[in-house]
Amino acid sequence: MNKEYTLPDKVIKLMEKGVGIPNPYSVEIGGDVEIERISGRGVVLYSGTKLYGGKTLICADTKLGYEAPVTVVDCQLGRGVKLGGGFFKGSVLLDGVEMAYGAHVRDGCILEEEARAAHTVGLKQTILFPFVTLGSLINFCDCLMSGGTDGKNHSEVGSSYIHFNYTPNQDKATASLIGDVPTGRIGHGTVIAAGTICRRDCPEGGKLLAGGSDAAVEKEFYRGLYCDVGRKVRNNICYIANLLALKQWYLHVRPSFFHAGEFGRELREGAIEKLDMALKERLKRFKSFSENMEESVRIGRDILNGKKRGFTLDLEEELLNNWPRLEECFTQKLEETTALEKRDLFLDALHSGGDVEAGYVKAIQSLDDNTLSPGTEWLQAVVDRITQEALDAVPLCK
C-alpha cells in the first residue's frame, strides 16, 4: 500500500514565504527554529539541508547545500552566504561568506564579510576578517586572522595547513593572533613556506619563514613542566586585548551597518555573543594555564638548574599567585573608557563621510587615511592600555 507523505508545517511556511526548496521532502526544520528569523528573499535550501536551534538566523540571498547536505545549528548567516555542504554550529557568518562542501565549523567562530574557504575546512573559536581566504583540507582553530583591503590584497592560508595549540601538557593555553584588530595589517607580507613548522612569533611582517624537515631531537619530557612561560603569558594578554578592542568595534562602529539590513539587530547580537564566547574561552584557558603553574613549580624545583632556574620559578609563582589581579584587567571594562575622544572623532567622520547604505566593506574601503587614523589610534589605545595593565599584574613576564 502506498503511503501518502505530507510536508511538515514549517517547510510549507518557508515555501509560502518565498524560500526556494527544490526538494522539500529532503529538508528538515527543527521544532525550535523560528520561521520569522529566515528571510523569504532569495534564500534557497537544497536537498539535505537541516536547520536546528532557536537562534538560527538566515538573511536574504543565502544558499545552503548546493554541493552536499548542510546542517546549521544556532548560527546567524548574513546576506548572500553560500555554504556548499557541512556542519555549522554556534557561529556567525556575515555577508558574502562562502564555504565549500565538507566544512566543519564549531562554536565561537566569526567569519566576516567575503571570507572564503574551499572544501574540507575545520574551524573552532576562530575569527576571520574580511577577504581572508582558506584553501582545502585545513584545520584552523583558536586564532584570529586579519584580512585585507579587497579580494586581491588579502590574507590566505594554503591547502593542507594545520593550526593547533594543544600542548604536550594537555592544555590550550595560547590562541594565535595573525594580524591584529587596530590596523588589521600588522604582520602582513609574511609567508610561511610549504612544509614549514612554525613555532615562533613574527609580528614585524614582510618575512619568509621556511624550514626543512630536520631530524627530530630526543630530549627528556617532564609532564607538567612548562618552558617559556613569559612568552605564553604575553601572547595571551595580547590576544585577549585584541578581542576586547574588536568587541568595541562591534558595539560602536558596526551597528549602523547591521541595522541597515534585514535582521540587522539579530545578526549583530549574534556576533557580539560569539565575541563573548571567545573571551570566555580565552579566560578559561588562561586561568587553567595559570593554575598549572603550581605543579610546574613543584617539578621545576627538582629538575631545573642553571642561571634561569630562579627566574623561571619566580615567574611561574607570580602568575599563579597574581591570577585574580590579572583576570581583573580583562573584566573591569577598561576598554569602555579608553581614548573616547579618538573614538568619537572617528565615528563622527564615518557617519558624515562614509556611505553606510553601501555596506560595511565598501564604506570602510572609501575612507581616507585621515578618517581612518583616529579609529586606528582608538583601537590601538585600547589594546595598549589593557596590555600594560595586565603586564603590570605580572611584571616578571614583561
N, C-alpha and C positions, 0 to 999 in steps of 0.2 A: 504494500500500500504506500503510495506517495504521501509524504508529509509536507504540508504547506508551511513554509517559513515566513515569518513576519519580521520586518525590520524593527530594531529597538527604537523607542521613542526619541532618544537623543540623536540618533543617526538621522531620523526623519526631520527633526527640528533643525539640525545643521544644514541639511539639504534645502529645507524651506528658507533658511537664511541666505542661501546662495553659495554655501561651501560646495566645492566640487568633490564628489566622491564617486569615481568611476566604477568601483566595485563595492557597493555599500554593505554587502553581506560579509565582507572580509575585514571591516573596520570595527574596532571595539572601543567604546567610550565608557570609562568608569563611572560608577554611580555618583561620585563626589565631584566630577567635573562640572563646572558651571558653564552652560552654553552661552551665557551672556558675555563671557570672557574670551570668546572665539569670534573673530571678525568674519563677516559673510562676504567680504570683498576680495576676490582673487585667491582665497585660500583653497588649496587642493590637498586632500588626504588620499593618497594612493593605497593600493592593496596592502594589507598587513599593518596598517597604522593602528597604534594603540595609544590612547590618551588616558592618563590617570592623575588624580590629585586635584584638590580644590584650589590650589594656587596656579594651576596651569593657565597660561595666557598666550593667545596666538593672534598676532596682528595681521593686517592686510597683506595679500600677495605672498604669503608663506606657502611653501610646497614641501610636503613630507612624504618620504618613502618612494621616490621615483625609481631608485635603483634596487632597493631591498626594504624589508619591513623596518618600521621605525617605532620605538616605544618612547614616549615622553611622559615623565613623571614630575609634576610640580616645577616645571620650567616656565620661564617667561620668554617668549620669542617675539622679536621686533618685526618690522615690516620687511618683506622680501627675503626672509630667511629660507634657505634651501638645505634640507637635511636628506641626503641620499639614502641613508639607512643606518641603523644602530640604536643605541640606548642612551638616553639623556635624562639626567635626574638632578633636581635641585640647583639649576644653573640658569644664567641669563645670557641670551644670545641676541645682540642688538641688530639694528637694521643692516641687511645685506650680508649677513654671515652665511658662509657656505661650508658644508662638510660632506664628504663623500661617504659611501657605504662602509660599514664596519666600525663606525665611530663608537667610542665608549666614554661618555662624558659624565663624570660623577659629581657629587655635591660640591658647591662652593666655587664654581667657575663663572667668570665673566668674560665673554667674548665680545669686544666692542666692534663698532661698525666695520664691515667689509673684511674682517678677519676670515681666513680661509684655511681649509685643511683637506688634503687628499684622503685616500682610503686608509682604513685601519689605523686610527689615531686614538690614543687614550689620554684623557685629561682628568685631573682632580685638583681642587684647590689652586687653580691656575687662572691668571688674568692676562688676557691678550689685548693690547691696544689696537687701534685701527690699522688695517693693512698688514698685520702680521700674517705670514703665510707658512703653513706647516706642510711638509711633504707626506709621503706614505710610510706606514709601518713605524709609527713613532709613539713612544711613551714620554709624556711631557707633563709631569706632575709637580705640584708645590713650587710654583715660580710665577713671577710677574715679568712679562716681556713687553717693552715698549715697541711701538710700531714704526711709522714713517710719515712722510708728507703726502704720499699718494701710492697708487698701485705699482709704480716703477721704483720709487725710492722707499723701500720698506725693509723690515726685518724678516728673515727667512730661516727656517730650520729644515735642513735637508733630510731626505728619506733615511729610514733605519737609524734614527737617532734615539738615544735613551737618556733621559734626565731623571735622576732619583736622588734622594737624600737620606736613605735608610742606612744607618751606620752599623758596623760590627757590634756596637754596644746596644743595638736594638732600639734606637730612638730616631726621631725625625727632627733633630734639633734645628736645622737651618734650611730655610727655603732660599731660592736663588733669585736675585734681582738682576735682570738683564735689561739694562737701561734704567731709567728712573722716572718718577712722576713729575717733578718740576719742569724738566726740559724734554723728557721723552727721547733724548738723543745721547745721553752720556754713555760712553762705551760703544757707540755706533761705529761702524767701519771695521769692527773686529771679525775675523774669520777663523773658525776652528776647523782645521783641515780634517778630511775623512780619516778615520782610523785613530784619531787622537783621543786620549783620555785626559780630560781637563779637570784638574783639582785645585786650580789657583784662581785668584781674582785678577781681572783686567779692566779696571774702571776707566782707564785713560782712553781706550778705543783706538781704532786705526792699527790694529796689530794682527799678525798672522800667528795663530797658535797651532803648532804642529809637533807631533811626537811619534816616533816609531813604536813598534811592538817590542820594547825592551824586555829582556828576560826578567822574570819575577824575582824579587829579593826576599829571601827567607829570613824572618826575624820573629822573636817571641811576641805573642799576643796575650795580654792580660785583660780578660773581660772585666769591664767596669772602670778601667783606667783610661783617662782621656788625655789627649795631647792638643796643643794649640788652642786652649780654651778661649784665650783672648780674641782670636780671630772669629770664632763661632759667636761669641757674645756681640762683638761689633757688627757682624753681618746680620744677626737677629735684630738688633736695635735699628739698624738702617732699614731693614725690610719693613718692620712694623711702623716706623716713622713715615715711610712712603705710603703705606696703606692708609694711615691716618690723614695724610695730605690728599690722597685720592678721594677719600670719603668727603673731605671738604669741597673738593671739586664737584662731586655729585650732589652735594647739598646746596651749593650756591651757584654753580655755572650751568649744570645740566638741566635744571628744572624747566627753563624756558623752552628748551628743545624737546623735552619729553612731552610737555603739556600741549605742544603744537599739533600733536598727532593723536590718533585714536588709541585709547588705553594708555595714554602717556603717564598718567599718575600711577597706574598699577605697574607699568614697566619700570618706572623709577623706584618705586617701593621694592620691587623685586631685586633690582640692582643693589640698592643700599642694604637689603637683607643679606645678600651674598657677601658684601664687604664686611658686614658684621660677623658673618660666619668665618670669613678669612681671618679677621682679627682675633676672634675667639680661639680658632685653631692654632694660630701662631703663639698666642699667650699660653695656651695649654701646653704646647710642645716646649716652649721656652722654660716654663715653670718646671716641667718634668726634667728637663736637662739640668736646671739648677739644683734640683733635689738629688740628682745622681752624683753631684759633687761630693756628697758625704762618703759614698763608697770609694770614689776616686781618690779622695784624700787618704782614706784608710789604706788603700793598696799602695798609693804613692809613697807613703812613709816607709814602706818596706822595700820598694822596688827602685825608686828614683835615687839618683846620686848626681854629683857634679854641681856646677855653678848654678844651674837653673832650678835645682830641687826646691830651695826655699821659696823662690819667687812663684813657682808653679803651685806649690801647696798653699801659699798665702792667697794667690789669685782665686783658686777654687774655693777656699774657705770664705773669701769675700763674697763671691757670687752666691754661695749657699746661704750665708747669713743676711745678705742685703737684698735678697729677692723681693720682700714686701715693698721696700722703698723703690726698687727698680720697676716693679709692676705698676706702682702708683704713677710713675712718669707717663705710662701709656693710658691710664684710665682717668686722670684728673682733668681732661678736656683742655690741655694746653693749646691744642690746635684751633680751638674756637676763639682764642683771644690773641692770636699771633698775627702781626702785620695786617691789621684790619684796614689801615689806610690804603695799602697796596692792593688789597682785595677789592675794596670798594672802587678804587680808581680803575682797576681792570674791568669790573662789572659795568661801570658807567660807560666806559669806552666800547665794551662789547655790545651793549644794548643800543648805543647811539650809532655805532658804525658797522656792526655785524648784521648779516641778514639771517635772522632766526628762522624765517619761513623756508629758507633754502635747505635747512637741515644742519645737523651738528658738524659733520665733516666739512661741508662747503663753507659754512660760516667761519670755522676756525682757520681754514685754508686762506680765507680772504683777508685775515687780519695782518697788518704790517708789524714790523719788529717793535715799533714804538708802542703799539697797543698791547702786544704780547709781553713786553718786558715786565710791567708791574705784576702780571699774572704769574710769570715765572718766578719773580722775586718773592711774591707772596707764598707760593708753594715751597720754595727753597727755604724760606724763613721758618715755615712750619717744620720741615724735615730737620733743619739745623737746630732749632730750639729743643725739640723732643730728643734728638740725638745727644745734645750737650747735657741736658738734664739727666738722661739715662746714664751717660758715661760718668757723670759726677757721682752717681749712686754706686758705681763700681770703678773707682779711679784707677785701679791696677790694670784694667782692661784697655786703657787709653793707648 
